[in-house]
């Protein structure tokens, strides 16, 4: 390359464009989404995304430089193992995101997992819906944390402000 040639700038621009295309691959978008979906504040999410991107970029630079400088060759088997490890990481992120989503839905409906309960109390009490007094059995889950009650499973939904 001749001094003053635009080739280095062109190669840098090509590298930037290929890196941007790589960053929008589905596996990267899914990984970042799974990580950032836990954050409720945009500033924190932006910092995490920025650090994830910088960490990814630094890794590519270091590994790429080592391959070029030391003329390394990555065996096909090693490449496949790295791809598999990435797939396992994505599956674990997806499971974690699914667990979080299920917990949020359960919390939105006032449900608590039985494992989080310290005791389950099933009882009924008389009440009326306008067609006479009757009883409906229902269960309350008692938690140690705040002595709150949550209805676990009842054919009809009733909210109660019961305290132990």
C-alpha positions as CSV (number, residue, x, y, z in Angstrom):
1,X,0.0,0.0,0.0
2,X,1.3,3.4,-0.9
3,X,1.5,6.1,1.7
4,X,-1.5,8.3,1.7
5,X,-3.6,5.4,0.3
6,X,-7.2,5.1,1.4
7,X,-6.8,1.4,1.8
8,X,-6.3,1.4,5.6
9,X,-9.4,3.7,6.1
10,X,-11.4,1.5,3.7
11,X,-10.4,-1.6,5.7
12,X,-11.3,0.1,9.0
13,X,-14.7,1.1,7.5
14,X,-15.3,-2.5,6.2
15,X,-14.4,-3.9,9.7
16,X,-16.8,-1.4,11.3
17,X,-19.6,-2.4,9.0
18,X,-19.0,-6.1,9.4
19,X,-18.9,-5.6,13.2
20,X,-22.2,-3.8,13.1
21,X,-23.7,-6.6,11.0
22,X,-22.3,-9.2,13.4
23,X,-23.7,-7.3,16.4
24,X,-27.2,-7.5,14.9
25,X,-27.0,-11.3,14.5
26,X,-30.0,-13.0,16.3
27,X,-27.8,-14.7,18.9
28,X,-26.3,-11.3,20.0
29,X,-29.7,-9.5,20.0
30,X,-31.3,-12.4,22.1
31,X,-28.4,-12.4,24.5
32,X,-28.4,-8.6,25.1
33,X,-32.2,-8.6,25.3
34,X,-32.3,-11.4,27.9
35,X,-29.7,-9.5,30.0
36,X,-31.3,-6.1,29.7
37,X,-34.9,-7.2,30.2
38,X,-34.2,-7.4,33.9
39,X,-33.5,-3.7,34.2
40,X,-36.2,-1.2,34.8
41,X,-34.1,1.9,34.5
42,X,-32.9,3.0,31.1
43,X,-29.6,4.4,32.4
44,X,-28.6,1.2,34.0
45,X,-29.7,-0.8,30.9
46,X,-27.6,1.5,28.7
47,X,-24.5,1.1,30.9
48,X,-24.9,-2.7,30.9
49,X,-25.4,-2.7,27.1
50,X,-22.4,-0.5,26.6
51,X,-20.2,-2.6,28.8
52,X,-21.4,-5.8,27.1
53,X,-20.5,-4.3,23.7
54,X,-17.1,-3.0,24.9
55,X,-16.3,-6.4,26.4
56,X,-17.3,-8.2,23.2
57,X,-15.3,-5.8,21.1
58,X,-12.2,-6.1,23.3
59,X,-12.4,-9.9,23.2
60,X,-12.6,-9.8,19.3
61,X,-9.7,-7.4,19.2
62,X,-7.5,-9.4,21.5
63,X,-8.3,-12.8,20.0
64,X,-8.1,-11.4,16.4
65,X,-4.7,-9.7,17.1
66,X,-3.3,-12.9,18.6
67,X,-4.4,-14.9,15.6
68,X,-2.8,-12.3,13.2
69,X,0.4,-11.7,15.3
70,X,1.1,-15.3,16.2
71,X,-0.3,-16.7,12.9
72,X,-2.5,-19.0,14.9
73,X,-5.0,-21.4,13.3
74,X,-8.1,-22.4,15.2
75,X,-9.0,-26.0,14.5
76,X,-12.5,-26.7,13.2
77,X,-13.3,-28.8,16.3
78,X,-12.3,-25.9,18.6
79,X,-14.6,-23.6,16.6
80,X,-17.5,-26.0,16.9
81,X,-16.9,-26.3,20.6
82,X,-17.0,-22.5,21.0
83,X,-20.2,-22.4,18.9
84,X,-21.8,-25.1,21.2
85,X,-20.7,-23.2,24.3
86,X,-22.4,-20.1,22.9
87,X,-25.6,-22.1,22.2
88,X,-25.6,-23.4,25.8
89,X,-25.1,-19.8,27.1
90,X,-28.1,-18.7,25.1
91,X,-30.2,-21.5,26.4
92,X,-29.3,-20.6,30.0
93,X,-30.1,-17.0,29.3
94,X,-33.5,-18.0,27.8
95,X,-34.3,-20.2,30.8
96,X,-33.4,-17.4,33.2
97,X,-35.6,-14.9,31.2
98,X,-38.5,-17.3,31.1
99,X,-38.3,-17.9,34.9
100,X,-38.3,-14.1,35.5
101,X,-41.3,-13.7,33.2
102,X,-43.2,-16.4,34.9
103,X,-42.5,-14.9,38.3
104,X,-43.6,-11.5,37.2
105,X,-46.9,-12.9,35.8
106,X,-47.4,-14.8,39.1
107,X,-46.7,-11.7,41.1
108,X,-49.1,-9.6,39.0
109,X,-51.9,-12.1,39.8
110,X,-51.0,-12.3,43.5
111,X,-49.8,-15.9,43.2
112,X,-46.8,-17.2,45.1
113,X,-45.0,-20.4,44.6
114,X,-45.8,-23.0,47.2
115,X,-42.1,-23.4,47.9
116,X,-42.0,-19.8,49.1
117,X,-44.8,-20.4,51.6
118,X,-44.2,-21.5,55.2
119,X,-47.7,-22.8,55.6
120,X,-50.9,-23.3,53.6
121,X,-54.2,-22.7,55.4
122,X,-57.4,-23.9,53.7
123,X,-60.6,-22.6,55.2
124,X,-64.0,-21.1,54.3
125,X,-66.2,-18.5,55.8
126,X,-69.8,-17.5,55.1
127,X,-70.5,-14.7,52.6
128,X,-73.1,-13.6,50.2
129,X,-73.2,-12.6,46.5
130,X,-76.8,-11.5,46.7
131,X,-78.4,-15.0,46.4
132,X,-78.1,-16.1,50.0
133,X,-75.3,-17.0,52.4
134,X,-73.0,-19.7,51.4
135,X,-69.4,-20.9,51.7
136,X,-66.4,-21.2,49.3
137,X,-63.3,-23.0,50.4
138,X,-60.0,-21.2,49.6
139,X,-56.4,-21.3,50.6
140,X,-54.1,-18.7,52.0
141,X,-50.3,-19.0,51.7
142,X,-48.5,-17.6,54.7
143,X,-45.0,-16.2,54.1
144,X,-42.5,-15.4,56.8
145,X,-41.3,-12.2,55.2
146,X,-44.3,-9.9,55.8
147,X,-47.1,-12.1,57.0
148,X,-48.9,-11.5,53.8
149,X,-51.6,-13.8,52.4
150,X,-52.1,-14.7,48.8
151,X,-54.9,-16.8,47.4
152,X,-53.4,-19.9,45.8
153,X,-56.2,-21.6,43.9
154,X,-59.9,-21.1,44.4
155,X,-62.7,-21.5,41.9
156,X,-63.9,-18.0,42.7
157,X,-61.5,-15.2,43.5
158,X,-61.9,-13.3,46.7
159,X,-59.5,-10.8,48.2
160,X,-59.1,-10.8,52.0
161,X,-57.2,-8.6,54.4
162,X,-56.6,-11.4,56.9
163,X,-53.7,-11.3,59.3
164,X,-52.5,-14.3,61.3
